[in-house]
Amino acid sequence: MNPLLLLSNQNEEIMKKHDEDIIITTAEGKIIKVTPKSGEHYGLSPSDLLGRSVLELERQGIFSPAITPQVVEKKKKVIMVQKTPSGQKVLITGIPLLNDEFEVEHVISYSYELSELMIMKEYLDELESQISLAKEELAYFRNRQMKIKDFISESPSTRQALKTVYKMKQFDTPVVIYGEHGTGKSILAKTIHNESERKDQPFIEVDCPSIPDAVFEDVLSGTEQSQGYLKLSSGGTLFLKEVDQLSRSSQSILFKLLQHHEDSRVIATSVHSLKEAMQNGNFREDLFYRLHLVSIELKPLRERPEDLSKAITVYLNKLKRTYSRNKNIDDTLFLHLLQLPWNGNFRELKNVVERSFIESERDTIGIHDLPPDYQPTKEEQMEIDLDGKTLPHILEFVEKKVITNAKNRYRTTTEMAAVLGISQPSVVRKLKKYSTTPLGDDTL
């Protein structure tokens, strides 16, 4: 007696403990065991199947075709699709049970209606989609934790830029990075290169504004005496700095050379919008579409308060190590630095913080240690005394000072809104609030 049978005896019976559609037959095709679900796909009850021959059922068009003969013939598992009398399709699997002589003694078969399988497939597809989404989210959060040397990324806009950088490691497309001077465009370009498969190949920088039109083609394509930038960057990255500063003639040369050079990945930077330059006739349309497949924007530092705050701390800590002096910035100076426009962005900020660090004769750097051009007027100063003041009062005082200083620095409420990172209607409301509701003392 075969020990692999679901039940120990071979009497015809219904296996009531099993909730799947399972049928057991002899090698000759007689059905000897069924489950309560057997026959459901064929419009029969389990008792209608017991004792019947699968060959007879096949002739009657109930099993079309029967699986037992095929399993007996092949002596291995068989998977096939049966068509039921009602026109449904059933996926059926037959497994042989062999005796001591390795002959098929019994066949166990189980089936699923294809519609059930389709539901399972839809579930698996949905699960796969969720897994894919989870991978994307994991990549996003990994990206949020991605640290780039000398690149500060605390603000939402900069994190979005890093997210794009992370995506670009999978592709070899041209990239244009927009931003004012000193916003970190070169560091970001180098990061894209280092995150790509070209990281072990050359990264060649081309300072576009510094190359005269007369020698632009020779510098890029090379001469008999020297290799050009294109040849040097083969297999790696050609980094075109401030491509928006090229003349129309140099743009024409660049487009022609890039059309015949596919060995380098091109990353370009621009202070101004290439699209606007193209629309104004200052940038070639064909070169624009050659370069502008992916764009990344780095906003100015005055629109990235989180990055500005972090940068002040980072630069201060570097200076402590460089000069072996444990100096700190007082709160009043820190708040004042957060209000300045920083048109030179990180370069300007780094210069001012270092000059103040050197100028300070005490361990606490204050307003008076700033270069004269950066020191606030008496009206702009934000003297802070926290003792005895509630947090709402402190915040309201700081907000009033910030709004007042911004009003004195910028011509329109639109400019104020852009610098402060709030909407223009919010600026109007706050101006009205602080011009009609005096706070009393101007200091805390």
Order of alpha helices (4+ residues) and beta strands (2+ residues): beta-beta-beta-alpha-alpha-alpha-beta-beta-beta-alpha-alpha-beta-alpha-beta-alpha-alpha-beta-alpha-beta-alpha-alpha-beta-alpha-beta-alpha-alpha-beta-alpha-alpha-alpha
